[in-house]
Amino acid sequence: MKVAGSYRQHEQPVLVLVDAGEREALLGDDRCYVPAYLGASHGIGLDLTQDTDWDEVGVLLDASYRRTAGPRRVAVLDAQAPAG
C-alpha cells in the first residue's frame, strides 16, 4: 500500500467494509489503514498481530459481511445468533 508517497507492506491484514462513522474511529487506530482499491468504498485494512483482539475481528467481519450479503443470508445469520 502507498502511504505518504511510499509503499508499505502489510504482512497479515484483514480487509473489512465499515460504515462512515466506524471508519473514522478505526482510522484513529495505528493498526488500521485505507487499502488500495477498497478504500474508496469504505474499506479498512486491519493489521493482525500477536496482540490481536479476535473478538473485535469477529465483530468487524460479521458487520462487513452483513453490509454485502443478501437479505436471506443475513436472516440465516440472525437465526443462528445465540439468544440474549
Secondary structure, 3 states (H helix, E strand, C coil): CEECCEECCCCCEEEEECCHHHHHHHHCCCCEECCCCCHHHCEEEEECCCCCCHHHHHHHHHHHHHHHCCHHHHHHHHHHCCCC
